[in-house]
Every structure is written in structure tokens, then in C-alpha cells.
Amino acid sequence: MNPLKIYIRFIIVYLRSKMVHIIARQFEYTFLGHIILSIIIFCISIPKLSIDWTIFKALWFVLLLLGAVLIHSAIMIASGSISFWFVKSSAVLELAIYDLRSFLNYPITIYQKWIQILLTFFLPFAFINFFPAQYLLQKEGGMLFHPLLQYGAPIIGLISILLAYRVWDLGINQYQSTGS
């Protein structure tokens, strides 16, 4: 089947799902402040970095950003989906989203190899900031993995969101209320 048709079909199914309703219900206008502040900091920071911007690099940056959003969303959805099977799942959600996300504050090269493997292949936080930064800043030293991973965020993002959606879908189909 054509990959474009698969993607369009996924979008149509996704937009009709209960998940979209839940996500939209949680969106607050206060998030706009974070978005505006991020754009201002980005606009101040970009000229200070010596990035040679081309049309391709700007378009790739947008794809990297989209991939990072998909990865982060997928981790939130998958960890939240655990509540379909376990009543007291807030500790897992807090660990996956808040505690492990703190690894994003530093380059993964400072961590032991097993943590680098975890942050690259199991919880792909490295594709949110480390590998895209490696690409944009043209850094190649100290990498444990192949330099082609710098281009992986859009693909990993799409795979991650599809897997997270599948986990959520399995959970919602087997969900039974606790009666409270």
C-alpha cells in the first residue's frame, strides 16, 4: 500500500477518535504563553549560533521539530495508557514524563552507555533534542551511535506515535470502569 495513503488513513482515523477529544479537552490557553516565550528565545538564540541556514536546513528543522513533538506526545500517551490496566498508575506516568524527561537537560554522551541505549532505542528522548542538535550544530564527536541517527527524529516520531496510539487503542478497548 502507498505510504501516503497509509498516513492519510491514519490521520482520518485519528481525527475521529476519542483520543483527539481528550487531547483537545486538556489544551489550555495558558500554553500559548509557553509557545510565545519559546519563539522569542528561539529568535534571540538563532543569530548567536553559527548555523548556516539553507532552505533545506530550515525545512529539515521543521521536520525535526514535528518529529520531536510526536515522540514526546507518544511517550505521554503510552505512559498515560497504562492507567487502562493499572488503577494506581500515576507513579509510572510521573516517572516516564517528569523524571526521565530531565535527561533531556544534558547531552546523552555524558551518561553511561546503557543509559544512552535506553534514551535512544527504548525511550527515544535523544531524538527530541540531542540528535537534532548534533545535526544543526554539525557536531559529530563523542557519539556512541551512527551519525545517521541525526536524521531519525521524523521517522522515530511517526513510529512512536503509531505505537502509542496502538497501545492506547488496546487499552481503551479493554477498559472496565472501577465503578467510582
N, C-alpha and C positions, 0 to 999 in steps of 0.2 A: 504494500500500500504506500502511496505517496506520503512522505513525511509532512508536507504542508497540510494534506487532508487530515492526517492524524492530529496535528497541532490544532487545526480549526475545530475538529470534532471535540477535542479536549476542552477548548475554550467554551464552546456551546454547552457542553455538559456541565462544566464548572460554573458558568453563569446561572444555570438553572438550579444549582444545588443549594442545599441548606447551609453549606459552609459559607457561601457568599453572604447570606443573610446574617450569619453570626459575626463574620468579619466586619461587615458594614455597621452592624449594631454597636460594635466595640470602638468604632472610629470616633474620635472626639476632635472638635475644632482646635483644642489646645495643641494638637500635633502640628498644626500649621506653624506655630512659633518655633518648634524644633526644626522644621523644614526650612523656614526663612533664615534662621540663625546658621544652619548648616550651609546654605547657599552663600551667605555673607562671608563666612570663614573660608569657604572654598574659593571665592573670588579674591579674597585677600591673599590666600596662600599660593595660588597657582602662579602668579608672576614671580614669586620668590623662589620657586623651584625651577631648575633649568631644564624644563621639558620642552623638547622641540615638537610642537603641536602640528600635526598634519590633519587633513580631513579624515584619513583612515584612522589615525590615533584618536581623534575626537569621537568618531563613530564607535570605535572599539571600546572607548571609555564608557559610553552609554550602555553597550552590551555587557561590560564588566559590572557596571552598577546594577543593571537589571538582574544579572546572574547572582550578585551578592544579595539582593533583595529576595530573590527566590529561595536561595539557600537559607537565609535567616528565617524567612517565613516557613519554610519546610521544617526546620528544626523546632520552631514554635508549635506548628500544627501537629507534628509527630509526637512531641513530648506532651502536648495537651491531650492528645488522643488516648494516652494511657489511662485517663480518667474513665474511659468506657469500660475498662476491665478491672480497675482498682479504684475503690472508693476514696481512699486517702492517698491521692497521687500528687498533692501539691509539693511535696518534698522533691519528687523527681522533676517536676516542672521547674522548680526553683533552681535545682542543680543544673539542669540542661540549659536553661536560658540565662540565668543570672551568674551563677558561679563559673561555669565553663566558658561563658562569653568573656569573662575577664582575661582569658588567654589572648584575646584579640588586641589587648593593650600593648603587646610586645611582639617582636618578630619571632616566628616559631623556631628560628635557629638557636635561640638561647635555651630552649628546652631539651631534655633528653630525647633520644631517638624514638623511644616508644610513645612519648607524648606527641612528637612530630607526626608519627604514623597515625595516631588517634585523631589529631586535628586535621589531617589531610584526607584520610580514607574512610574513617568511621563517622566522625562529626566534622564535616568539611568546612570548619571555621577558617582554615588557611586560605580558602578560595574567596573569602569575603574581603580580606584586606591584604594579606601577605603576598600572595601570588600576583594580584593586580598591581600592587605597589612595586613588586620586582619588575614587572613589565614596564610600567610608566616611568619609573626612575632608572631603568636599564641597569639593574643590579643583578649580577649573576653569581657572586661569590657566596660561599657558605651554604649553598643549597644541598639538602640531603637528597632531593628528588630531581628528576629530569626537568630541564628548563621549559619544556613544552607545557608543563603544568601551569605556567603563567597565563596560558590561553584557555584554561579549563573552566573558568567561572560560569560562562553562559551554559555550557553543556552540563556541568555538575548541578547548576541551578535548576535546569529543566528536569534532569533525572531526579533530583532531590524532591522537587515539588510534586512530581508524579508519584513517587514512592510515599510521600507524606499524605497525599490525597488518597492513595490506596489504603494506607493504614487507617486514616480517618473514616473512609467508607466502610471498611471491615468492622470498625468499632461501632459506627452508628447503626449498622445493620444488625448487630448482635446486642445492642444496648437494651438493658432492662432497668427500669427505674427502681430506686431504693424504696419508694413509697412515701418519701417525706416531702 
